[in-house]
Amino acid sequence: MKKIMMAKGARSIVEVNLGVKENEQVAIITEPKQMRIAEALAAAVIAAKAEPSIHILMPRERDGQEPPKTIAAAMKESDAFISAVYTSITHTHAVKDACANGSRGIMLTQFNEDQMIKGGVHADYHKAAADCKKVAETLAGSKVITITTPLGTNLTLSGEGRRGNALTGLVGPGEFGPVPTVEANVSPVEGSANGVIVADASIPYIGIGLLKTPVRMEVKDGYIVPETITGGEEAKKLAADWISKNDKNVYNVAEVGVGLNPECVFTGSMLEDEGVFGSLHIGVGTNITLGGIIKAPCHYDLIMTKPTLIADGIVILKDGELML
């Protein structure tokens, strides 16, 4: 029954988010445990009179690890691609190269079958896109960005010279975007971030998910200071994971993102949590697909609620309410 009920979500992803056209070639990249989702997507591609191909990816050892050359080539030569995987390949050269070659992609990282049936996938993406673009335009090139929250986040950074990214869930040639999140983000200038980050909602990676205890850390000259990470078992797990990567770039403050999908709710799933309307996340690690220059072994998002976000004096969010 669940496979049947996934049909509506699959059709929305293929026809609305990806905008598949007749006779296009669509590469679907998946992992063995996501095969039912991949099959539902393939059926929707066929219904759209296009041609799907399913490429089974052996699960990556970590988020951000490149897929095999054969799968990267399939992505690059496709008209469009869908990444329905659990371990993220979003922040990879394979995605960047595919889009540079004119393909377009939808990223369904950590997507589960329930998300195909209810939640953010059924949002009015065209309506949400208007707010998303406004926020991205405001963040773009901002010299001074400040973020505060009631629980203690107090971070200052710069987006000078950086583009604003509007991830509306709707993609055109040369673009990729996650679903169901709708978010606007900017990748801050490397070395510009200073202050304190307190995540209180979710860190939807490495089995952490929804937070029972806020996770606090300090930032100096663009990097999280490892010794300052506190907050209970979840903080210990995050800190240990970063240490195991043995690469200072895992601590790079890579992104400021604003969730703008009214249908998303906090579940512990990455793309659902990042899209919760009025939430804010700080991405840490790789930023090459967002406008930066750093390729790290991973990219994790630290999600917080009730943020106040100000860019060059313009209040974008106040206590989680959109002010633009």
C-alpha positions as a Python dict, from the first residue, in 0.01 Angstrom:
ca = {
    (1, 'M'): (0, 0, 0),
    (2, 'K'): (280, 245, 89),
    (3, 'K'): (436, 200, -255),
    (4, 'I'): (106, 296, -415),
    (5, 'M'): (68, 599, -189),
    (6, 'M'): (416, 722, -287),
    (7, 'A'): (297, 781, -643),
    (8, 'K'): (162, 1131, -576),
    (9, 'G'): (485, 1251, -415),
    (10, 'A'): (695, 1094, -691),
    (11, 'R'): (486, 1266, -957),
    (12, 'S'): (524, 1602, -782),
    (13, 'I'): (903, 1563, -764),
    (14, 'V'): (933, 1462, -1129),
    (15, 'E'): (683, 1701, -1283),
    (16, 'V'): (692, 2004, -1050),
    (17, 'N'): (1035, 2010, -887),
    (18, 'L'): (1240, 1866, -1173),
    (19, 'G'): (1009, 1973, -1455),
    (20, 'V'): (1075, 1663, -1664),
    (21, 'K'): (985, 1697, -2032),
    (22, 'E'): (898, 1439, -2294),
    (23, 'N'): (1193, 1233, -2426),
    (24, 'E'): (1439, 1361, -2165),
    (25, 'Q'): (1689, 1119, -2012),
    (26, 'V'): (1670, 1116, -1634),
    (27, 'A'): (1939, 947, -1423),
    (28, 'I'): (1818, 825, -1083),
    (29, 'I'): (2102, 759, -838),
    (30, 'T'): (2007, 550, -537),
    (31, 'E'): (2125, 310, -267),
    (32, 'P'): (1988, -43, -216),
    (33, 'K'): (1770, 56, 79),
    (34, 'Q'): (1616, 345, -119),
    (35, 'M'): (1515, 127, -416),
    (36, 'R'): (1140, 152, -359),
    (37, 'I'): (1168, 530, -374),
    (38, 'A'): (1381, 506, -690),
    (39, 'E'): (1126, 275, -852),
    (40, 'A'): (840, 516, -772),
    (41, 'L'): (1040, 800, -926),
    (42, 'A'): (1120, 593, -1236),
    (43, 'A'): (751, 518, -1284),
    (44, 'A'): (674, 889, -1262),
    (45, 'V'): (943, 964, -1521),
    (46, 'I'): (789, 710, -1758),
    (47, 'A'): (444, 864, -1697),
    (48, 'A'): (596, 1197, -1804),
    (49, 'K'): (700, 1029, -2133),
    (50, 'A'): (1070, 1053, -2050),
    (51, 'E'): (1335, 781, -2012),
    (52, 'P'): (1466, 686, -1666),
    (53, 'S'): (1781, 497, -1577),
    (54, 'I'): (1848, 371, -1223),
    (55, 'H'): (2208, 369, -1099),
    (56, 'I'): (2270, 180, -775),
    (57, 'L'): (2537, 343, -563),
    (58, 'M'): (2709, 145, -292),
    (59, 'P'): (2662, 360, 20),
    (60, 'R'): (2939, 615, 66),
    (61, 'E'): (3151, 597, 378),
    (62, 'R'): (3074, 961, 458),
    (63, 'D'): (2867, 1253, 339),
    (64, 'G'): (3034, 1444, 55),
    (65, 'Q'): (3235, 1148, -75),
    (66, 'E'): (3242, 1137, -456),
    (67, 'P'): (3035, 873, -638),
    (68, 'P'): (3211, 632, -880),
    (69, 'K'): (3326, 773, -1213),
    (70, 'T'): (3061, 578, -1404),
    (71, 'I'): (2778, 731, -1201),
    (72, 'A'): (2934, 1078, -1221),
    (73, 'A'): (2947, 1036, -1600),
    (74, 'A'): (2580, 934, -1613),
    (75, 'M'): (2486, 1243, -1413),
    (76, 'K'): (2692, 1466, -1640),
    (77, 'E'): (2538, 1327, -1961),
    (78, 'S'): (2178, 1331, -1837),
    (79, 'D'): (1917, 1596, -1907),
    (80, 'A'): (1822, 1573, -1541),
    (81, 'F'): (1915, 1362, -1239),
    (82, 'I'): (1767, 1268, -903),
    (83, 'S'): (1987, 1168, -611),
    (84, 'A'): (1777, 945, -383),
    (85, 'V'): (2049, 837, -142),
    (86, 'Y'): (2094, 824, 234),
    (87, 'T'): (2458, 930, 252),
    (88, 'S'): (2481, 1267, 80),
    (89, 'I'): (2656, 1325, -253),
    (90, 'T'): (2523, 1682, -278),
    (91, 'H'): (2849, 1863, -204),
    (92, 'T'): (3061, 1681, -463),
    (93, 'H'): (3237, 1758, -787),
    (94, 'A'): (3003, 1509, -957),
    (95, 'V'): (2703, 1734, -889),
    (96, 'K'): (2897, 2048, -971),
    (97, 'D'): (3023, 1903, -1303),
    (98, 'A'): (2681, 1770, -1404),
    (99, 'C'): (2524, 2111, -1355),
    (100, 'A'): (2811, 2282, -1536),
    (101, 'N'): (2730, 2055, -1831),
    (102, 'G'): (2368, 2175, -1834),
    (103, 'S'): (2195, 1900, -1641),
    (104, 'R'): (1964, 1979, -1350),
    (105, 'G'): (1924, 1785, -1031),
    (106, 'I'): (1698, 1716, -735),
    (107, 'M'): (1861, 1592, -414),
    (108, 'L'): (1654, 1358, -193),
    (109, 'T'): (1915, 1289, 72),
    (110, 'Q'): (1795, 1072, 366),
    (111, 'F'): (1451, 1068, 208),
    (112, 'N'): (1219, 803, 344),
    (113, 'E'): (897, 654, 214),
    (114, 'D'): (679, 849, 457),
    (115, 'Q'): (817, 1175, 317),
    (116, 'M'): (692, 1071, -26),
    (117, 'I'): (341, 1054, 118),
    (118, 'K'): (311, 1357, 348),
    (119, 'G'): (497, 1668, 461),
    (120, 'G'): (705, 1922, 275),
    (121, 'V'): (702, 1742, -61),
    (122, 'H'): (343, 1858, -111),
    (123, 'A'): (411, 2231, -63),
    (124, 'D'): (311, 2500, -312),
    (125, 'Y'): (666, 2545, -440),
    (126, 'H'): (585, 2826, -680),
    (127, 'K'): (435, 3031, -399),
    (128, 'A'): (722, 2959, -158),
    (129, 'A'): (976, 3053, -428),
    (130, 'A'): (885, 3422, -404),
    (131, 'D'): (990, 3447, -38),
    (132, 'C'): (1296, 3233, -104),
    (133, 'K'): (1424, 3460, -380),
    (134, 'K'): (1372, 3774, -168),
    (135, 'V'): (1579, 3632, 117),
    (136, 'A'): (1856, 3512, -118),
    (137, 'E'): (1875, 3853, -286),
    (138, 'T'): (1905, 4024, 52),
    (139, 'L'): (2182, 3791, 171),
    (140, 'A'): (2380, 3819, -155),
    (141, 'G'): (2689, 4034, -118),
    (142, 'S'): (2601, 4153, 234),
    (143, 'K'): (2912, 4286, 404),
    (144, 'V'): (2792, 4226, 760),
    (145, 'I'): (2552, 3947, 857),
    (146, 'T'): (2453, 3892, 1220),
    (147, 'I'): (2261, 3599, 1370),
    (148, 'T'): (2124, 3580, 1724),
    (149, 'T'): (1885, 3344, 1904),
    (150, 'P'): (1728, 3341, 2253),
    (151, 'L'): (1946, 3041, 2348),
    (152, 'G'): (2274, 3219, 2282),
    (153, 'T'): (2371, 3213, 1917),
    (154, 'N'): (2561, 3534, 1846),
    (155, 'L'): (2747, 3511, 1517),
    (156, 'T'): (2885, 3774, 1281),
    (157, 'L'): (3017, 3700, 932),
    (158, 'S'): (3046, 3846, 583),
    (159, 'G'): (2885, 3752, 252),
    (160, 'E'): (3069, 4023, 60),
    (161, 'G'): (3120, 3917, -302),
    (162, 'R'): (2918, 3599, -253),
    (163, 'R'): (2604, 3501, -440),
    (164, 'G'): (2277, 3432, -266),
    (165, 'N'): (2141, 3084, -337),
    (166, 'A'): (1764, 3042, -369),
    (167, 'L'): (1690, 2671, -332),
    (168, 'T'): (1322, 2688, -424),
    (169, 'G'): (1281, 2319, -501),
    (170, 'L'): (1235, 2419, -865),
    (171, 'V'): (1538, 2370, -1089),
    (172, 'G'): (1634, 2474, -1439),
    (173, 'P'): (1932, 2381, -1661),
    (174, 'G'): (2259, 2403, -1470),
    (175, 'E'): (2087, 2407, -1131),
    (176, 'F'): (2042, 2160, -848),
    (177, 'G'): (1828, 2178, -539),
    (178, 'P'): (1712, 1974, -242),
    (179, 'V'): (1353, 1864, -182),
    (180, 'P'): (1144, 1914, 27),
    (181, 'T'): (1345, 2195, 181),
    (182, 'V'): (1291, 2544, 48),
    (183, 'E'): (1580, 2757, 165),
    (184, 'A'): (1780, 3068, 89),
    (185, 'N'): (2147, 3063, 176),
    (186, 'V'): (2483, 3231, 135),
    (187, 'S'): (2833, 3091, 181),
    (188, 'P'): (3024, 3339, 398),
    (189, 'V'): (3371, 3456, 310),
    (190, 'E'): (3624, 3209, 447),
    (191, 'G'): (3769, 3335, 775),
    (192, 'S'): (3499, 3597, 834),
    (193, 'A'): (3280, 3420, 1090),
    (194, 'N'): (3323, 3491, 1462),
    (195, 'G'): (3106, 3434, 1767),
    (196, 'V'): (2890, 3158, 1913),
    (197, 'I'): (2661, 2895, 1757),
    (198, 'V'): (2389, 2722, 1958),
    (199, 'A'): (2189, 2455, 1771),
    (200, 'D'): (1867, 2367, 1953),
    (201, 'A'): (1649, 2196, 1690),
    (202, 'S'): (1837, 1932, 1493),
    (203, 'I'): (2170, 1808, 1364),
    (204, 'P'): (2033, 1552, 1117),
    (205, 'Y'): (2354, 1361, 1050),
    (206, 'I'): (2551, 1063, 1186),
    (207, 'G'): (2247, 944, 1380),
    (208, 'I'): (2199, 1258, 1591),
    (209, 'G'): (1872, 1399, 1454),
    (210, 'L'): (1639, 1597, 1683),
    (211, 'L'): (1828, 1749, 1973),
    (212, 'K'): (1744, 1674, 2336),
    (213, 'T'): (2013, 1914, 2457),
    (214, 'P'): (2134, 2228, 2274),
    (215, 'V'): (2480, 2202, 2122),
    (216, 'R'): (2704, 2506, 2175),
    (217, 'M'): (3034, 2598, 2011),
    (218, 'E'): (3254, 2899, 1952),
    (219, 'V'): (3380, 3027, 1617),
    (220, 'K'): (3705, 3212, 1556),
    (221, 'D'): (3821, 3346, 1218),
    (222, 'G'): (3584, 3126, 1020),
    (223, 'Y'): (3641, 2798, 1203),
    (224, 'I'): (3467, 2625, 1492),
    (225, 'V'): (3706, 2586, 1786),
    (226, 'P'): (3689, 2209, 1864),
    (227, 'E'): (3761, 2247, 2235),
    (228, 'T'): (3451, 2467, 2281),
    (229, 'I'): (3189, 2213, 2164),
    (230, 'T'): (2957, 2138, 2456),
    (231, 'G'): (2604, 2009, 2515),
    (232, 'G'): (2579, 1648, 2627),
    (233, 'E'): (2595, 1320, 2436),
    (234, 'E'): (2493, 1473, 2102),
    (235, 'A'): (2773, 1728, 2123),
    (236, 'K'): (3022, 1454, 2210),
    (237, 'K'): (2911, 1248, 1910),
    (238, 'L'): (2948, 1544, 1673),
    (239, 'A'): (3287, 1641, 1814),
    (240, 'A'): (3418, 1284, 1789),
    (241, 'D'): (3302, 1255, 1428),
    (242, 'W'): (3481, 1575, 1328),
    (243, 'I'): (3799, 1466, 1505),
    (244, 'S'): (3790, 1133, 1320),
    (245, 'K'): (3798, 1314, 983),
    (246, 'N'): (4145, 1453, 1064),
    (247, 'D'): (4091, 1760, 846),
    (248, 'K'): (4066, 2117, 979),
    (249, 'N'): (3822, 2209, 701),
    (250, 'V'): (3542, 2009, 866),
    (251, 'Y'): (3520, 2306, 1106),
    (252, 'N'): (3479, 2567, 831),
    (253, 'V'): (3167, 2783, 865),
    (254, 'A'): (3033, 2718, 517),
    (255, 'E'): (2673, 2839, 502),
    (256, 'V'): (2395, 3046, 650),
    (257, 'G'): (2060, 2898, 543),
    (258, 'V'): (1700, 3003, 610),
    (259, 'G'): (1414, 2747, 598),
    (260, 'L'): (1109, 2865, 401),
    (261, 'N'): (877, 2565, 341),
    (262, 'P'): (550, 2607, 538),
    (263, 'E'): (474, 2233, 512),
    (264, 'C'): (800, 2106, 665),
    (265, 'V'): (818, 1995, 1030),
    (266, 'F'): (1108, 1881, 1246),
    (267, 'T'): (1144, 1504, 1212),
    (268, 'G'): (1518, 1443, 1239),
    (269, 'S'): (1546, 1407, 861),
    (270, 'M'): (1789, 1653, 703),
    (271, 'L'): (1593, 1798, 413),
    (272, 'E'): (1268, 1816, 609),
    (273, 'D'): (1431, 1987, 908),
    (274, 'E'): (1630, 2239, 702),
    (275, 'G'): (1311, 2356, 532),
    (276, 'V'): (1107, 2435, 845),
    (277, 'F'): (973, 2786, 793),
    (278, 'G'): (1159, 3044, 1000),
    (279, 'S'): (1439, 2813, 1112),
    (280, 'L'): (1806, 2887, 1041),
    (281, 'H'): (2096, 2653, 989),
    (282, 'I'): (2470, 2701, 991),
    (283, 'G'): (2638, 2467, 745),
    (284, 'V'): (2985, 2349, 843),
    (285, 'G'): (3252, 2197, 618),
    (286, 'T'): (3242, 2192, 237),
    (287, 'N'): (3116, 2503, 57),
    (288, 'I'): (3224, 2453, -307),
    (289, 'T'): (2869, 2404, -436),
    (290, 'L'): (2745, 2713, -252),
    (291, 'G'): (2992, 2966, -385),
    (292, 'G'): (3296, 2902, -166),
    (293, 'I'): (3635, 2742, -224),
    (294, 'I'): (3668, 2473, 46),
    (295, 'K'): (3621, 2099, -9),
    (296, 'A'): (3602, 1920, 323),
    (297, 'P'): (3530, 1552, 402),
    (298, 'C'): (3175, 1644, 508),
    (299, 'H'): (2905, 1911, 530),
    (300, 'Y'): (2680, 1913, 838),
    (301, 'D'): (2402, 2158, 924),
    (302, 'L'): (2337, 2291, 1274),
    (303, 'I'): (1971, 2394, 1292),
    (304, 'M'): (1826, 2649, 1533),
    (305, 'T'): (1487, 2805, 1605),
    (306, 'K'): (1365, 3162, 1665),
    (307, 'P'): (1664, 3325, 1490),
    (308, 'T'): (1705, 3696, 1428),
    (309, 'L'): (1896, 3746, 1102),
    (310, 'I'): (2017, 4088, 988),
    (311, 'A'): (2210, 4158, 666),
    (312, 'D'): (2364, 4505, 621),
    (313, 'G'): (2102, 4649, 853),
    (314, 'I'): (1805, 4477, 687),
    (315, 'V'): (1609, 4254, 925),
    (316, 'I'): (1529, 3931, 741),
    (317, 'L'): (1408, 3726, 1038),
    (318, 'K'): (1307, 3840, 1384),
    (319, 'D'): (1262, 3559, 1636),
    (320, 'G'): (1185, 3324, 1347),
    (321, 'E'): (931, 3552, 1176),
    (322, 'L'): (998, 3657, 816),
    (323, 'M'): (1018, 4039, 806),
    (324, 'L'): (1092, 4115, 440),
}
